[in-house]
Each structure stands twice: as structure tokens, then as C-alpha cells.
Amino acid sequence: MKYTLQIAGALGVLATPSLALATTYQVGPSRPYQSLQEVESLLNPGDVVQVDGDHTYDGDIHIPPASSGSATNPVTIIGIPVNGKRPRIQGGSDWGIMLNADHIVFQGFEVTGSPFTCVINKGHDITLRDLVVHDCPGHGILGMDFETGDQTIEYTEVYACGDGIYDHQIYVATDETEHPGSRVRIQHSYIHDGNGGNNIKSRAERTEVYSNWIEAPAYHVFDLIGADGQAPGLAREDSDIVGNVLIQTGSYTIARIGGDGTGASSGRYRFAYNTIITSPQQGTIFRVMDQIESLAIHDNVFLAPNGGSPNFFDDGSAVWTSGSPKRSAQHNFVDSSITVPSFFSGTVTGSDAEFENYAAGNFIPNDQSPLLDVGAPGSGPSGFELPNALGLPTTVPPVRAVESSLQPIAREVDGSPDIGAYERGDDGMPSTTSSSSSSSGSTSSSSSSSSSSASSGSGATTGSGSSTSGSSTTGSGSSTTGSGSTGSGAGGDGGAGGGDDDGGFPTGPICTYAPPAGTEQLTGLLVSAIALLGAARRRRR
């Protein structure tokens, strides 16, 4: 009887969930599954869904809670380019796709035309990567108020979404009861030309916006406010806005912060190393409403190149939670047509920031620029600093595009930092491609994978299936089935085929398994178990 228990024990170790065989599902007109709806309820941790491009799939896709991944083995749903085109999810009665599960990576798709929302996040540890979301009559991307935790949106283009004042290009929140301490990070993306609402509206407990190009909202560039439907005072909603190009082309603000009458944040806000272009019609740059704790504005460029003299700061309706304004603003460049607030210090003023080529969107300071080497780190008023602030950004946004390699563009700092989103040390603008010129644009073949809960300041991701931000990588990601890596919270999607490749994968579900550390010992247990089983059978004979 002892040998039976030994065998059962060894096989029990081998049957642990972390060692379950993952499955790769292929979806496409000539694949085993023709729609995402056919596989949406079949998924388990580590599974990969590969979807053929150059084809349109119906919306109303719902990834349910039972199809969740795990922190170390997310479920990855990845578009595979065909003829240089990504798969398109279009329409639906309500949404394009709802991610109502945890630990999901959704990558490499075009999503359009869904009447309520094109992409809905309603889970924890959700990564949206390399998407083109456009022409959505309602919201483009929506993170729900309830059941939603950490979310990352990266290398994604969003445009022509929203309607009126209530539907936005990106509208995100987190559930402060179910997922306390969660954050939303938006990085390396291009968000522009909204049809309605704000380019980014957030009610998240923490909002991080790093190294994006954000332009031409219908209303505000940012609306960073308090939670809706959560218990008052449950958490403070903070925001860190760093290293972006922010362009207002209308009459509304760069940012409305604190609240909008439906939820006060009582938050700490920080705007640093941004290049901000105002509009001649613009009335106010920053508007503070409801309750706020502190505000830091440092190392930014504020330009009014087309005329106008907007009011810099309006906090007439704000309530400062400490009883008095907690504000700090150092080392900013302010256009001479804009009146500098009295609480600013170390301000550089002038009528020209001296960029390499303003008309072309090359906002790198030239060698005569007043922005050179006059920056300095900062995190907020003493005693009211933003916790875990990014500091000096290590990446820059590409010009009106998403970096085609899905790799961050490094900010090259030589000596003291420059003011604004770019550094003189950056050797010219990098070569990039924008997907907005073709709504069915090709997706990168490198299928980068990064931790969706990355804590690194740059939020850097690397291609070819590797995983960064401190997470481990098991596999090079070079597998033709695209299942190479299973990094921490990263989405193990591996190589996805060439830019105009059909993926090159065989037909039928494929069991894919990347062995974790310690596999050698488990293999030994299996060998021992087989040996014991053989001995037992011989003994019984």
C-alpha cells in the first residue's frame, strides 16, 4: 500500500495547476474556430488564443470570470497579422469585447463601431497592448467602476471615439473595495481627435500616464476625478502625469482635476516633464474642482504658439483638504503670453522654446533652446508629495504615432535634465509608423510582453516575447505558435509571425507548455513514480 501512496503523491505534485498544460486555440476563417465567441468560455491560465488578421469578427465577445488567467500564467488573446493587416472586431449590439476576467492580455487587434463601448475592462490585471480603437460611437476603452483592478494600456492608438459630454475616448476606474490599491497605467500610446467627451477620464485610485502623445480632445485632455459609487473617503485618487506631449486644440482645459460634481478625489496630482501646447480659444490650462490635497507642476513646457493667453490656474471652486492650498511649481518654461502664477518659482519665460522643428512635431530642444539643462526632479509640496512618483522619465513619446517595434524610445539624459518631454541628447526623432493612416494597419511581429503591473518608472517593454519590469521569462518567445513566454503577469505570447505573415501555425488545438524553474526535480519525481508503478505491477504478478 505504501508504494501506491508514493505514486499518488508524485503524480499529485505533477498535477498542480501551475503545471497544467496550456492550450493554444486558433481562430480564423479557415481555422478550427471561426469566432472568438466559440472559445471565450474554454480558457484556462496560460492559454493563448491566436486570431487571424485580414478578417472581421463580430462584436459582443465576452471573456467571463471562469476564463481568467493567473498572475504568472495570464490568458493571452493575440492578433496574428495576415497580409499586413490585424484582425478587426466590429460592431456588436453593445460592445466589441468585454474582458470580464482577471490576468488577461489582449493584443494586436483593431476594434471599431461598437455602439456602447469598443473595449470594456472588468477584471484585475488587464493589459491592452498594440490596439487600434477607433470610430466608437460611445466610449473607446472603458474600465468599469466595479470588479476592476490594475489596468495597463500601452502601444495603443485611440481616435474618433466618444459622444457628447458623457462618452469618452478612454474612461477608466478601479474598484477600491474589491481591488484596493489598484492603478491604471497608460503609456507609449497615441490618443487623438476625439469625437466627444475627454481624451482620458479617470476615476482610478491611481492614474499613471507616461510617455504618450495626446492631442485634440472634444473637451478636456484629462478629467482626473474621484470615484463614483464607492464609499466616500474610502481611498484618495492620485495621478502622475509625466513625459507626455499634450495638445489642446479647443476651448477646454489641459486638465480638470479634483472632481466634476459626481465624485471628489481629495487627491495628490503631479504634472512633470510634459510638453503642453495650448489653444488660442482655451480659457484655462488647469481647473481644480471639488476636493484636492496637493498639486505639483514642474519641468513642463507651456506654449501658446498660435496666440491666446489662457488663464493658467482656476481653483475658485476647490476645497483644499488640509485647509489651505498645497501647491508647488518649479523649473517650468512658460510662454511669455501666459501670466505666471505667483506660486511658481524658477520659471523660464520666452516666446520661443527653440525646438528642432515645431511644424513637424519634433519638440527636441535645439542647441540654442532655453530648455537645456535647467530641469530638476520634484514630487510635490513638502509633506504632501505624490507617493512613488516616477521622477525623471527614461522614455519619450513618438510623434503622432505608436512605436512600431513595441519597444520604448529611450530618453538620453546628458548632465542636468532638459525641461519638457524630450531631451537634447535624443539623437533626432526615432523612426515610427502610425496606424491611424490605415485602420487595418499591421501589427508588430515582435509581440512584446511586459508585466501588466509593472512598477518600473519607464513602463518599458521589450519585444520578441521577452518580459521586463522585474518579471521572469521562461522561453525566448520565438515559437511559431506564439506561445513562447509565460512571464509574470506579462502575457506569454512569444513570436507572432512576420508583419504580413499568416502566423504559420498548424491546425488544431496545440498543447503548449513552458517548464518553470524546478522542472528537473519534478521530472525526477515522474521517473520515480513510473519506476514504482512498474515495480508494483511486477510484484502483483
C-alpha angles and dihedrals in degrees: 000000000000092000090053091056091047091053092046091049093051093046090046090059090050091052096058114130094247089064098045113129111255121222129220114212120199119211125188145101092285098029131097089264122042099190139033088234088069092062103028093099097039100070130119134175112300096017120140125208113200115196123195117238129222089057136094121232126196119253129233090085111162122192101198128211090258089064094060123137124215133251091261098032111038124183109251123205107188135177117228114210116240119186087352093300131114123225114272125219108199137182124331127173092273115353142007097228132349117203099203093162137079128253099021130155115199111186144164103019140125112222122189148150101028109148100219105024133339098213124018124193113202103154144063126271097017120168122195109190135172096359132150108209114180148146094025109159090211127023120343097208121005128189107196124233093236133050090009124124134159115003131182124193112186141160088008133137120212123181144147093026132128136051134224116331100312105053117069141188091242121009116173139172139163132222104246093191101046097032108024116187094024123151140199117219123192114185143161092007139131116226116175152141101028120198093208144350123017128323091235124011117177136183092168122136087240126014121194119185113181133174101345134141106229119178147159107012121184088234127351124003087220133015105186109178146141132294122279120221095006123118109275112258093013091127141349116248111223131182134202113193110182139163100000137136106232119188124181115195098173139053101275132088135283086230138003107196139180099034148328099222094277102073133004118217102200079202142157115240131195130186113184139163094000126143106222124191117192130205128239088235094050116118102187135012099202124020120188119200137173114352128353134162105199145347130205122190115177142149094009131137116227113191134177099188095160097048132261130111109232122196105257101213135016117182098148093124096038128114112208106213094216091054097255136049114281103199136148130180124174139163098009127149110225125188110247090238091064120078110237114229117243094244092062119103135184090022122170114209134190145125096252129041089196102233123183093247117349094180091056093046093251099143096173108129113251121228092270096049121130087218094073119118096338099109126105134182120262138163107186147289114335110274092010101066122146108257117241094005116185097240117196109005116238096201137052133211120253117239112274091323147081114252103257094214091058087231124120120253110238122235107225109214117193111183117322115009122259122236117260138023096310138054128219087231090066102106098229125302116312122244110262140163126221121215094204092085089064118029090203092049120161122265122231117269093218096077095202119208126202137164109276088211095048116162097192115118096234095045085219122185129190129211134232094062096297123139128222140177092078098303121131124247125213109188136017095254091234095121114127089222089061094235101110107120134045101182124168110292086331109114112249100230103138120184116354102194130260126318092265097023126123090225095259094233124146122244125266132042112306125209106224125184132176107197114230128221112293094038091126091064092047091050087054090053090052092051090049091049092051091048092050091048091052091049091049092051091049090049092051090052 
